[in-house]
Amino acid sequence: MNGVVEECLPDSPLLQALNGRVPARVPIWMMRQAGRYLPEYRALREKAGDFLSLCYNPDFATEVTLQPIRRFGFDAAILFSDILVVPHALGCDLRFEQGEGPRLSTVTSLADLDGLRSQLDPDKVGRVYEAVAKIRASLPRETALLGFCGAPWTVATYMVAGRGGDEQVPARRAAYRDPVFFAALIDRLVEASATYLIAQFRAGADAVQIFDSWSGVLDPEEFRRWVVSPIRRIVSAVRAEIPGAPIIAFPKGATLSGLTELAFATGVNGIGLDWTADRRNVRAALGARFALQGNLDPLRLIAGGRALDEGIDALMADFRGAAHIFNLGHGIRPETPIAHVEQMLKRVRGF
Ligand SMILES: Cc1c2[nH]c(c1CCC(=O)O)Cc1[nH]c(c(CCC(=O)O)c1C)Cc1[nH]c(c(CCC(=O)O)c1C)Cc1[nH]c(c(C)c1CCC(=O)O)C2
């Protein structure tokens, strides 16, 4: 597709897959690969205090990003940060309560939106870009560095509700009742997210992933409007600055028609599948050259044993000869045994 990728990291199987090629070996990484299942993460987290201080300290963020690479040798590192850094840098208050997830100041009207910044606060995002540069400089050459952002729809659901949960009712209701406000909120996030991703590429990211963790709660019309269209606009804004920029979308819970539409309408290079997606149908609809990532149920990784081996074998068989990136269907959970991650790597690498 593009020459940029190959010049930068010729040895990266992940970038080869995103380039529509069948890599010599199937690249593997895990969503949430740096995190609480790792004792070295828990130790550093204790030292740093809260989660946001980790995210905004480039040395800590670098160290945490590298931990799973050192331990497991994954083919990609993902920047340690959070999708809620974008609303935070637009001026929303944000805290992470222990065991309760994020809490934000709510944005529910045009007046609230006017009270936010129009541009990302450079004091906040500057630290993220600094972390990206440090991470890239510390990584082995063949290990790709993934930047990321939340998709506008998913980030908006947290901004409107001030928290996660309950099928994102507050945001869905706001989108129906006040589409003028909601479209303005999405526009602000499209612009901020594009700027954010462009800066991550310039700082050294090799590819980026757009997380749309809540795309599965929308009806097909709303999916088109608040998932497909904003992602398409971000992709085109990023590619205008970074020609050929490799981009993965993760539209969790999307239907087959939603996935197909997203793949064809947005121009992303790859799509992440959650564990409910019927991968053979998706592969048949998109063709073997369109990079597909994920799909292993994270609970198979917790179970280990045969449940894990069988899940891996079936997945690898279904994606044989395709542009495939091995991953879970969602983030690894904190209670996952490290020995099972090792079992997974061994099996995927030995396939
Ligand atoms: C919805 C969402 C968020 N954040 C993210 C998403 C989209 C992906 C998904 O659906 O999981 C994305 C994210 N969050 C984090 C990363 C880092 C990179 C990685 O390892 O994948 C990434 C890519 C670290 C994190 N983000 C968070 C932690 C846990 C913080 C801690 O207690 O140490 C980590 C490691 C906190 C977080 N951040 C968020 C929530 C709801 C929570 C609380 C729930 C939880 O604790 O898992 C928002």
The ligand as an SDF file (V2000), in Angstrom:
LIG
                    3D

 48 52  0  0  0  0  0  0  0  0999 V2000
  -12.4130    2.2990   27.4860 C   0  0  0  0  0  0  0  0  0  0  0  0
  -10.9150    2.4960   27.6120 C   0  0  0  0  0  0  0  0  0  0  0  0
  -10.2500    3.1800   28.6680 C   0  0  0  0  0  0  0  0  0  0  0  0
   -8.8910    3.1370   28.3750 N   0  0  0  0  0  0  0  0  0  0  0  0
   -8.6870    2.4490   27.2190 C   0  0  0  0  0  0  0  0  0  0  0  0
   -9.9440    2.0700   26.7000 C   0  0  0  0  0  0  0  0  0  0  0  0
  -10.1770    1.3770   25.3770 C   0  0  0  0  0  0  0  0  0  0  0  0
   -9.8470   -0.0540   25.3940 C   0  0  0  0  0  0  0  0  0  0  0  0
  -10.7690   -0.8790   26.2360 C   0  0  0  0  0  0  0  0  0  0  0  0
  -11.9510   -0.9790   25.8730 O   0  0  0  0  0  0  0  0  0  0  0  0
  -10.2850   -1.4720   27.2090 O   0  0  0  0  0  0  0  0  0  0  0  0
   -7.4250    2.2130   26.5250 C   0  0  0  0  0  0  0  0  0  0  0  0
   -6.2070    1.9520   27.2860 C   0  0  0  0  0  0  0  0  0  0  0  0
   -6.0200    1.9870   28.6520 N   0  0  0  0  0  0  0  0  0  0  0  0
   -4.7320    1.6720   28.9450 C   0  0  0  0  0  0  0  0  0  0  0  0
   -4.0330    1.5030   27.7370 C   0  0  0  0  0  0  0  0  0  0  0  0
   -2.5280    1.2930   27.6860 C   0  0  0  0  0  0  0  0  0  0  0  0
   -1.9460    0.4790   26.6740 C   0  0  0  0  0  0  0  0  0  0  0  0
   -2.2220   -1.0010   26.7640 C   0  0  0  0  0  0  0  0  0  0  0  0
   -1.4970   -1.7080   27.5080 O   0  0  0  0  0  0  0  0  0  0  0  0
   -3.1250   -1.4890   26.0350 O   0  0  0  0  0  0  0  0  0  0  0  0
   -4.9510    1.6430   26.7030 C   0  0  0  0  0  0  0  0  0  0  0  0
   -4.7580    1.4820   25.1960 C   0  0  0  0  0  0  0  0  0  0  0  0
   -4.1410    1.5660   30.2950 C   0  0  0  0  0  0  0  0  0  0  0  0
   -5.0040    1.4960   31.4720 C   0  0  0  0  0  0  0  0  0  0  0  0
   -6.1760    2.1740   31.7110 N   0  0  0  0  0  0  0  0  0  0  0  0
   -6.6250    1.8950   32.9790 C   0  0  0  0  0  0  0  0  0  0  0  0
   -5.6960    0.9990   33.5850 C   0  0  0  0  0  0  0  0  0  0  0  0
   -5.7690    0.4840   34.9960 C   0  0  0  0  0  0  0  0  0  0  0  0
   -5.1380    1.5130   35.8770 C   0  0  0  0  0  0  0  0  0  0  0  0
   -4.6060    0.9430   37.1490 C   0  0  0  0  0  0  0  0  0  0  0  0
   -5.3990    0.8010   38.0800 O   0  0  0  0  0  0  0  0  0  0  0  0
   -3.3860    0.6680   37.2050 O   0  0  0  0  0  0  0  0  0  0  0  0
   -4.6840    0.7460   32.6510 C   0  0  0  0  0  0  0  0  0  0  0  0
   -3.4530   -0.1010   32.8290 C   0  0  0  0  0  0  0  0  0  0  0  0
   -7.8320    2.4710   33.6330 C   0  0  0  0  0  0  0  0  0  0  0  0
   -9.0450    2.6450   32.8070 C   0  0  0  0  0  0  0  0  0  0  0  0
   -9.1180    3.3280   31.6140 N   0  0  0  0  0  0  0  0  0  0  0  0
  -10.4010    3.2630   31.1190 C   0  0  0  0  0  0  0  0  0  0  0  0
  -11.1990    2.5550   32.0560 C   0  0  0  0  0  0  0  0  0  0  0  0
  -12.6700    2.2510   31.8820 C   0  0  0  0  0  0  0  0  0  0  0  0
  -10.3540    2.1940   33.1110 C   0  0  0  0  0  0  0  0  0  0  0  0
  -10.7650    1.5070   34.3940 C   0  0  0  0  0  0  0  0  0  0  0  0
  -10.9600    0.0640   34.2240 C   0  0  0  0  0  0  0  0  0  0  0  0
   -9.6640   -0.6520   34.4470 C   0  0  0  0  0  0  0  0  0  0  0  0
   -9.0220   -0.3590   35.4570 O   0  0  0  0  0  0  0  0  0  0  0  0
   -9.3300   -1.5240   33.6370 O   0  0  0  0  0  0  0  0  0  0  0  0
  -10.8510    3.8560   29.8570 C   0  0  0  0  0  0  0  0  0  0  0  0
  1  2  1  0
  2  3  2  0
  2  6  1  0
  3  4  1  0
  3 48  1  0
  4  5  1  0
  5  6  2  0
  5 12  1  0
  6  7  1  0
  7  8  1  0
  8  9  1  0
  9 10  2  0
  9 11  1  0
 12 13  1  0
 13 14  1  0
 13 22  2  0
 14 15  1  0
 15 16  2  0
 15 24  1  0
 16 17  1  0
 16 22  1  0
 17 18  1  0
 18 19  1  0
 19 20  2  0
 19 21  1  0
 22 23  1  0
 24 25  1  0
 25 26  1  0
 25 34  2  0
 26 27  1  0
 27 28  2  0
 27 36  1  0
 28 29  1  0
 28 34  1  0
 29 30  1  0
 30 31  1  0
 31 32  2  0
 31 33  1  0
 34 35  1  0
 36 37  1  0
 37 38  1  0
 37 42  2  0
 38 39  1  0
 39 40  2  0
 39 48  1  0
 40 41  1  0
 40 42  1  0
 42 43  1  0
 43 44  1  0
 44 45  1  0
 45 46  2  0
 45 47  1  0
M  END
$$$$
